[in-house]
Amino acid sequence: MTFSFPWKIDRPEYRPRFGALEILKYIGPGLLVTVGFIDPGNWASNLAAGSDFGYALLWIVTLSTVMLILLQHNVAHLGIATGLCLAEAANRHLKALYSKTILLTAMAASVSTSLAEILGGAIALNMLFHIPILTGSILVLIFTLIMLFSNTYRVIEKWIIAFVSIIGLSFLYELSLVQINWPQAFLGWVRPSFPKGSMVIIMSVLGAVVMPHNLYLHSEIIQSRQWNLQDEKVIRKQLDYEFLDTLFSMFVGWAINSAMILLAAATFFKSGTPVQELPQAKQLLEPLLGGQASLVFALALLFAGVASTITSGMAAGTIFSGMVGEPYDLKDNHSRLGVTLSLVLATGIIFFISNPFQGLILSQMILSIQLPLTIFLQVYLTSSEKVMGKFRNPLAMRILLYAIAGIVTALNIMLYLSTI
């Protein structure tokens, strides 16, 4: 049986060798997604978890990462098997009223995501150089637009990999300065516990990991590795390679999120100091670990904010172009307009936010409202024989994915209700 995708005729055909070097070349798309769940919103949630409850809530990072692996692999599966991203597939296979409604809410969520990412970068600039938040937001916006409009996807991918590496190395350095109780940490990773007053933080950690824009983004960027889609064997090999990329990248994200909690547990929890704002964490680290440690913390936050703003802009371009049935391409006006709308609107909203920390909370609330629509849309499309053909989700996978969708949706609704 052969497969052809005439709406993707611009994708070059290539038959990979499937060797070890080819696997290394395939690493990349997953790391762009990883940036989305080590963004400033995650920093706030993880630092609160570690400073308030020590190692006890590490398990929620493990659980949320496992669920994220399954969801991200599933949405990448859609891109590989059909040649369509999630937004394009919704536009093609749903009635116009339904697809436009869902994708418009996804654009609103992308604006909310961009707001949090830009705000996080601005907070880091304020920590490092005492630049006012509004000025810092404009600087992050300008840098992001220059990066997106002046570089190809492959160049941006390399930049993002470098940013993620710097963030990871920064936390390795921070952890080298503290004494970690590794037996307690191991128990925290594998043993669920619900300390009194922890439910809001548990839900916020989970809600900050599974994000709507990442699901749209992954289904599009995975196609940068697209090979000859007329060969079923190649498609199946791609699915295997993509899973390795997703598994590796999500592990990196799990390690960095865990490192945030470990650092907070070994410093703030140990000293009995709760952390409620990101600048407060930097100020508290300085007397505990020295000025260099607080500087590295702020620099890592800056890289996290900038990198996640770039991927948030890409996701917005993907969603907007998908609404008109086109693939993401920054040479096309629809993709450019989607990117620009999301980032400029997000920056504009920041001017009306008097409390940056409350702004981060507001952005998470909006994401929690939209997330169920995106997850159920994804599972519906990947379970459809009309959309996926023989690559549709088998029954067991459909049950598992709908269960995950239900759990994530319920917890995000609880997060929303807990913040109003």
C-alpha positions as CSV (number, residue, x, y, z in Angstrom):
1,M,0.0,0.0,0.0
2,T,1.3,3.5,-0.8
3,F,0.7,6.8,0.7
4,S,0.7,10.2,-1.0
5,F,0.1,13.6,0.4
6,P,-0.4,16.1,-2.5
7,W,-0.9,19.0,-0.2
8,K,2.7,18.6,1.0
9,I,4.4,18.5,-2.4
10,D,7.1,20.9,-1.1
11,R,8.5,18.3,1.2
12,P,11.6,16.6,-0.3
13,E,11.7,12.9,-0.5
14,Y,14.6,11.1,1.1
15,R,15.4,7.5,2.1
16,P,17.4,7.5,5.3
17,R,20.0,4.9,6.1
18,F,18.6,4.3,9.6
19,G,22.1,4.1,11.2
20,A,23.4,5.5,14.5
21,L,24.4,8.8,12.9
22,E,21.0,9.1,11.4
23,I,19.4,8.8,14.9
24,L,21.7,11.6,16.2
25,K,20.6,13.8,13.3
26,Y,17.0,13.2,14.2
27,I,17.4,14.7,17.7
28,G,16.0,18.2,17.8
29,P,12.2,18.6,17.4
30,G,11.6,17.2,20.9
31,L,14.0,19.7,22.5
32,L,12.0,22.6,21.0
33,V,9.0,21.2,22.8
34,T,11.0,20.7,26.0
35,V,11.6,24.4,26.2
36,G,7.9,24.9,26.6
37,F,7.8,23.0,30.0
38,I,11.0,24.5,31.5
39,D,9.6,28.0,30.9
40,P,9.1,30.7,33.6
41,G,5.7,29.4,34.7
42,N,7.4,26.0,35.5
43,W,10.1,27.8,37.4
44,A,7.6,29.5,39.7
45,S,5.7,26.2,40.3
46,N,8.8,24.1,40.9
47,L,10.4,26.5,43.2
48,A,7.2,26.8,45.3
49,A,7.0,22.9,45.4
50,G,10.5,22.5,46.6
51,S,10.6,25.4,49.1
52,D,7.2,24.5,50.7
53,F,7.4,20.7,50.6
54,G,11.0,19.6,50.1
55,Y,11.4,16.5,48.0
56,A,7.8,15.3,48.6
57,L,6.4,16.6,45.3
58,L,9.0,15.3,42.9
59,W,6.6,12.5,41.9
60,I,4.3,14.9,40.1
61,V,7.2,15.9,37.8
62,T,7.7,12.2,37.0
63,L,3.9,11.5,36.4
64,S,3.4,14.6,34.3
65,T,6.4,13.8,32.2
66,V,5.2,10.3,31.5
67,M,1.8,11.6,30.4
68,L,3.6,14.3,28.3
69,I,5.7,11.7,26.5
70,L,2.6,9.8,25.4
71,L,0.7,12.9,24.3
72,Q,3.7,14.5,22.5
73,H,4.5,11.2,20.7
74,N,0.9,10.8,19.7
75,V,0.7,14.3,18.2
76,A,4.0,13.8,16.4
77,H,2.5,10.5,15.1
78,L,-0.2,12.6,13.4
79,G,2.4,14.8,11.7
80,I,4.5,11.8,10.4
81,A,1.6,9.6,9.3
82,T,-0.5,12.3,7.6
83,G,1.9,15.1,6.7
84,L,-0.4,17.5,8.5
85,C,0.1,19.4,11.7
86,L,-2.6,19.4,14.3
87,A,-4.0,22.8,13.2
88,E,-4.1,21.7,9.5
89,A,-5.7,18.4,10.3
90,A,-8.4,20.2,12.3
91,N,-9.0,22.5,9.4
92,R,-9.2,19.6,6.9
93,H,-11.2,17.0,8.9
94,L,-13.6,19.1,11.1
95,K,-16.5,21.2,10.1
96,A,-15.5,24.9,9.7
97,L,-17.4,26.1,12.7
98,Y,-15.8,23.6,15.0
99,S,-12.2,23.9,13.6
100,K,-12.3,27.7,13.6
101,T,-13.6,27.9,17.1
102,I,-11.0,25.5,18.5
103,L,-8.2,27.1,16.6
104,L,-9.2,30.6,17.7
105,T,-9.1,29.5,21.3
106,A,-5.7,27.9,20.6
107,M,-4.5,31.3,19.3
108,A,-5.8,32.9,22.5
109,A,-3.8,30.3,24.5
110,S,-0.7,31.0,22.4
111,V,-1.0,34.7,23.3
112,S,-1.3,33.7,27.0
113,T,1.7,31.5,26.6
114,S,3.7,34.2,25.0
115,L,2.8,36.6,27.8
116,A,4.2,34.3,30.4
117,E,7.4,33.6,28.4
118,I,8.1,37.3,27.6
119,L,7.3,38.3,31.2
120,G,9.7,35.7,32.5
121,G,12.5,37.0,30.2
122,A,11.8,40.5,31.3
123,I,11.9,39.5,35.0
124,A,15.3,37.9,34.4
125,L,16.6,41.2,32.7
126,N,15.3,43.1,35.7
127,M,17.2,40.7,38.0
128,L,20.4,41.0,36.0
129,F,20.5,44.6,34.9
130,H,17.7,46.4,36.8
131,I,15.9,47.0,33.5
132,P,12.2,47.9,34.1
133,I,9.8,45.1,33.3
134,L,8.0,46.9,30.5
135,T,11.3,47.8,28.8
136,G,12.6,44.3,29.3
137,S,9.4,42.9,27.7
138,I,10.0,45.0,24.6
139,L,13.6,43.9,24.4
140,V,12.6,40.2,24.6
141,L,9.9,40.8,21.9
142,I,12.4,42.5,19.5
143,F,15.1,39.8,20.0
144,T,12.5,37.0,19.4
145,L,11.2,38.5,16.2
146,I,14.7,39.0,14.9
147,M,15.5,35.4,15.7
148,L,12.4,34.0,14.1
149,F,12.4,36.2,10.9
150,S,16.1,36.1,10.2
151,N,16.9,32.4,10.7
152,T,15.8,29.1,9.2
153,Y,14.2,26.4,11.2
154,R,17.5,24.4,11.5
155,V,19.4,27.5,12.8
156,I,16.7,28.2,15.4
157,E,16.7,24.5,16.4
158,K,20.5,24.7,17.1
159,W,20.0,27.9,19.1
160,I,17.3,26.2,21.2
161,I,19.5,23.2,21.8
162,A,22.2,25.6,23.0
163,F,19.8,27.4,25.3
164,V,18.5,24.1,26.8
165,S,22.1,23.0,27.3
166,I,23.0,26.2,29.1
167,I,19.9,25.9,31.4
168,G,20.8,22.3,32.2
169,L,24.4,23.1,32.9
170,S,23.3,26.0,35.1
171,F,21.3,23.8,37.3
172,L,24.1,21.2,37.5
173,Y,26.3,24.0,38.8
174,E,23.7,25.1,41.3
175,L,23.2,21.5,42.5
176,S,26.9,21.0,43.0
177,L,26.8,23.8,45.6
178,V,24.2,22.1,47.8
179,Q,23.8,18.9,49.8
180,I,21.0,16.8,48.3
181,N,19.4,14.1,50.4
182,W,19.3,11.6,47.5
183,P,17.4,8.8,49.4
184,Q,14.6,11.2,50.1
185,A,14.8,12.5,46.5
186,F,14.5,9.0,45.1
187,L,11.4,8.3,47.3
188,G,10.0,11.6,46.2
189,W,10.3,10.7,42.5
190,V,8.5,7.4,42.8
191,R,6.1,7.7,45.8
192,P,3.0,9.9,45.4
193,S,2.2,12.0,48.5
194,F,-0.2,14.8,49.2
195,P,1.1,16.9,52.1
196,K,-1.4,19.2,53.7
197,G,-2.0,22.3,51.5
198,S,-0.1,20.9,48.5
199,M,-2.9,20.4,46.0
200,V,-2.7,23.8,44.4
201,I,1.0,23.4,43.8
202,I,0.6,19.8,42.6
203,M,-2.0,21.0,40.0
204,S,0.1,24.0,39.0
205,V,3.2,21.7,38.3
206,L,1.1,19.4,36.2
207,G,-0.7,22.2,34.5
208,A,2.6,23.9,33.6
209,V,4.0,20.8,31.9
210,V,1.2,19.8,29.5
211,M,0.6,23.0,27.4
212,P,-1.6,23.4,24.3
213,H,0.9,25.2,22.1
214,N,3.4,22.4,22.5
215,L,1.0,19.9,21.0
216,Y,0.4,22.1,17.9
217,L,4.1,22.9,17.6
218,H,5.4,19.3,17.8
219,S,3.1,18.0,15.0
220,E,4.5,20.7,12.7
221,I,8.2,20.7,13.5
222,I,8.5,16.9,13.4
223,Q,8.0,17.3,9.7
224,S,11.4,19.0,9.4
225,R,12.7,15.4,9.5
226,Q,10.1,14.1,7.0
227,W,11.3,11.5,4.6
228,N,9.7,9.6,1.7
229,L,6.0,9.4,2.9
230,Q,5.1,7.0,0.1
231,D,7.0,4.2,1.8
232,E,5.2,2.5,4.7
233,K,8.5,1.1,6.1
234,V,10.0,4.6,6.2
235,I,6.9,5.9,8.1
236,R,7.2,3.2,10.7
237,K,11.0,3.9,11.1
238,Q,10.2,7.6,11.5
239,L,7.8,6.8,14.3
240,D,10.5,4.8,16.1
241,Y,13.0,7.6,15.6
242,E,10.6,10.3,16.7
243,F,9.8,8.3,19.9
244,L,13.5,8.2,20.7
245,D,13.7,11.9,20.2
246,T,10.7,12.6,22.3
247,L,11.8,10.2,25.1
248,F,15.3,11.8,25.2
249,S,14.0,15.3,25.1
250,M,11.3,14.8,27.8
251,F,13.9,13.2,30.0
252,V,16.0,16.3,29.7
253,G,12.9,18.4,30.7
254,W,12.2,16.0,33.6
255,A,15.8,16.4,34.8
256,I,15.7,20.2,34.7
257,N,12.3,20.5,36.4
258,S,13.5,18.0,39.0
259,A,16.7,20.0,39.5
260,M,14.6,23.1,40.3
261,I,12.7,21.3,43.0
262,L,15.9,19.7,44.4
263,L,17.6,23.1,44.6
264,A,14.6,24.7,46.3
265,A,14.3,21.8,48.7
266,A,18.0,21.8,49.6
267,T,18.1,25.6,50.2
268,F,14.8,27.3,50.9
269,F,12.9,24.3,52.5
270,K,15.9,23.4,54.6
271,S,16.1,27.0,55.9
272,G,12.4,27.3,56.3
273,T,12.0,30.0,53.7
274,P,9.0,29.8,51.3
275,V,9.4,31.3,47.8
276,Q,6.5,33.0,46.1
277,E,8.2,35.1,43.4
278,L,11.1,34.5,41.0
279,P,13.1,37.6,42.0
280,Q,12.8,36.5,45.6
281,A,14.5,33.2,44.8
282,K,17.5,35.0,43.4
283,Q,17.8,37.3,46.4
284,L,17.5,34.3,48.8
285,L,20.1,32.3,46.9
286,E,22.8,34.9,47.3
287,P,23.3,34.7,51.1
288,L,22.8,30.9,51.0
289,L,25.1,30.0,48.0
290,G,26.9,33.2,47.1
291,G,26.5,35.9,44.5
292,Q,27.7,33.7,41.6
293,A,25.0,31.1,42.2
294,S,22.3,33.8,42.1
295,L,23.8,35.2,38.9
296,V,23.7,31.8,37.2
297,F,20.1,31.4,38.4
298,A,19.1,34.7,36.7
299,L,21.0,33.9,33.5
300,A,19.3,30.5,33.2
301,L,15.9,32.2,33.7
302,L,16.8,34.6,30.9
303,F,17.7,31.8,28.5
304,A,14.5,29.9,29.5
305,G,12.3,33.0,28.9
306,V,13.9,33.8,25.5
307,A,13.9,30.2,24.3
308,S,10.3,29.6,25.3
309,T,9.2,32.9,23.7
310,I,10.7,31.7,20.4
311,T,8.9,28.4,20.4
312,S,5.7,30.0,21.6
313,G,5.9,32.3,18.5
314,M,6.5,29.4,16.3
315,A,3.4,27.6,17.7
316,A,1.3,30.7,17.1
317,G,2.5,30.8,13.4
318,T,1.6,27.1,13.1
319,I,-1.9,27.5,14.5
320,F,-2.7,30.6,12.4
321,S,-1.4,29.2,9.1
322,G,-3.3,25.9,9.9
323,M,-6.5,27.8,10.1
324,V,-6.2,28.5,6.4
325,G,-5.0,25.1,5.6
326,E,-1.3,25.9,5.1
327,P,1.9,24.5,6.7
328,Y,4.1,26.7,8.9
329,D,6.5,28.7,6.7
330,L,7.9,32.1,7.8
331,K,8.2,33.0,4.1
332,D,4.4,33.0,4.0
333,N,2.4,36.0,5.3
334,H,0.0,33.8,7.3
335,S,2.7,32.3,9.4
336,R,4.4,35.7,9.8
337,L,1.1,37.3,10.9
338,G,0.4,34.5,13.4
339,V,3.8,34.9,15.0
340,T,3.6,38.7,15.1
341,L,0.0,38.8,16.5
342,S,0.8,36.4,19.3
343,L,4.0,38.1,20.5
344,V,2.9,41.7,20.0
345,L,-0.5,41.2,21.7
346,A,1.2,39.4,24.6
347,T,3.6,42.3,25.0
348,G,0.8,44.8,24.9
349,I,-1.1,43.0,27.6
350,I,1.9,43.1,29.9
351,F,1.6,46.9,29.9
352,F,-1.7,46.6,31.7
353,I,-0.5,44.1,34.3
354,S,0.6,45.8,37.6
355,N,1.8,42.6,39.3
356,P,4.1,40.4,37.1
357,F,3.6,37.4,39.3
358,Q,-0.2,37.7,39.0
359,G,0.3,37.9,35.3
360,L,2.0,34.5,35.3
361,I,-0.9,33.1,37.3
362,L,-3.4,34.6,34.9
363,S,-1.7,33.1,31.9
364,Q,-1.8,29.6,33.4
365,M,-5.6,30.0,34.1
366,I,-6.2,30.8,30.4
367,L,-4.1,27.7,29.4
368,S,-6.1,25.5,31.7
369,I,-9.3,26.6,30.0
370,Q,-8.1,25.8,26.5
371,L,-6.1,22.7,27.2
372,P,-9.0,20.2,27.2
373,L,-10.1,21.3,23.7
374,T,-6.6,20.7,22.3
375,I,-6.1,17.3,23.9
376,F,-9.5,15.8,22.9
377,L,-9.1,17.2,19.4
378,Q,-5.7,15.5,19.1
379,V,-6.9,12.1,20.4
380,Y,-10.0,12.3,18.2
381,L,-8.0,12.9,15.1
382,T,-5.3,10.3,15.8
383,S,-7.9,7.7,16.6
384,S,-9.8,8.3,13.4
385,E,-9.3,5.8,10.6
386,K,-10.3,8.4,8.1
387,V,-7.5,10.7,9.2
388,M,-4.7,8.2,10.0
389,G,-5.6,5.1,8.0
390,K,-3.8,2.0,9.3
391,F,-1.7,4.2,11.6
392,R,-4.7,5.2,13.8
393,N,-4.5,4.6,17.6
394,P,-5.2,1.0,18.5
395,L,-8.0,0.4,21.1
396,A,-5.7,0.1,24.1
397,M,-3.9,3.4,23.2
398,R,-7.2,5.2,22.7
399,I,-8.3,4.2,26.1
400,L,-5.0,5.2,27.7
401,L,-5.0,8.6,25.8
402,Y,-8.6,9.4,26.7
403,A,-7.8,8.5,30.4
404,I,-4.8,10.9,30.3
405,A,-6.9,13.6,28.6
406,G,-9.5,13.2,31.3
407,I,-7.0,13.4,34.2
408,V,-5.1,16.4,32.7
409,T,-8.4,18.2,32.0
410,A,-9.8,17.5,35.5
411,L,-6.6,18.7,37.2
412,N,-6.4,21.8,35.1
413,I,-10.0,22.7,35.8
414,M,-9.2,22.2,39.5
415,L,-6.2,24.5,39.1
416,Y,-8.4,27.1,37.4
417,L,-11.0,26.9,40.2
418,S,-8.4,27.2,42.9
419,T,-7.1,30.5,41.5
420,I,-10.4,32.4,41.1
